[in-house]
């Protein structure tokens, strides 16, 4: 079984590629959070994988929340690994996953870094097309090695030092209280996709069906990048910047989180 968390498709793509080689079942952490589904029977699974992005050099808050509630039945001899997609460095993310899994008496056998296009455009911008293509091709080469290592169940060296931060803290935001920098501009068509995608269910419609942010946000930016009208902004940080979606994954359906 592979648990993955993906806002713009990088981790989803990696998880799907690994699953194709190992025959593993795929579980979207975002969808599981939306559904409140935390119990899984893995007695018949050979592999136990976690494919997640890097947020501020550690785990996303939403992933940590899911892991804390996760109840695995039938855990025993499964080869357990983590794959961390990142723009440059994963920091202490492997150590964070190791620490949380250890608290559940689950042994992390190996971990892998997978550099892919950075989608946190609050701090940066989407790379130029040529650079994006180069990064994705390089990621594919790295991923081939990861897939082979996982398929062979090869153990590796895992960072076991307790990190300073187990996860990037989530934010309590509110449009009405003006504590949210996320907003929809005049291009918004009230299609509702952002609300369907949000793993934390913190996007609500106003009277006209336009999104309002109210609640706990993990800052995955799925709403911003996947908006078909490019209408969602984060203050002045994302104005006139590009949007990113991994070109190798299917666009999300209106009622699913991918």
Secondary structure, DSSP 8 states (H G I E B T S, - for coil): -EEE--SSSHHHHHHHHHHHHH---EEEHHHHHHHT--EEE-TT-SEEEEEEE-BTTBB-HHHHHHHHH-EEES-SS-EEEEEEEESS--TTHHHHHHHHHHHTT----EEEEEE-----TTTS----HHHHHHHHHHHHHHHHHHHHHHHTT-------S--S-SB---EEEETTTT---EEE-TT-----HHHHH-TT--EEE-TTS-EEEEEEE----HHHHH-TT--EEETTTSTT------TTS----TT---
